[in-house]
Amino acid sequence: MVGPSTTKLSSRGQVVIPEEIRTRLGLETGAQFVVVGEGDVVVLKALKAPNMSAFKELLDRARASADAAGLEPEEVERAVREVRGSIRTRAYPVDL
């Protein structure tokens, strides 16, 4: 870990991530983050899509789990819709 840097909060609630950190982490314009705040600590966690082979592996494992549980495709689709709806209506803690 490189030494700390400082930044300021703008009147619009924006924070600039120092260039050295953006470069080191490969952050580009439009990067998305999960933001968690507790007390006087704010944590930004960059969101990055998995590469296609990692995504395929995850999908294969999910399908195998659904098959092992005896779930039909319609049941999986219904469960996904329910979870998506609950995420929109409730805040869940983020596991960093």
Secondary structure, DSSP 8 states (H G I E B T S, - for coil): --------B-TTS-B---HHHHHHHT--TT-EEEEEEETTEEEEEEE----HHHHHHHHHHHHHHHHHTT--HHHHHHHHHHHHHHHHHS------
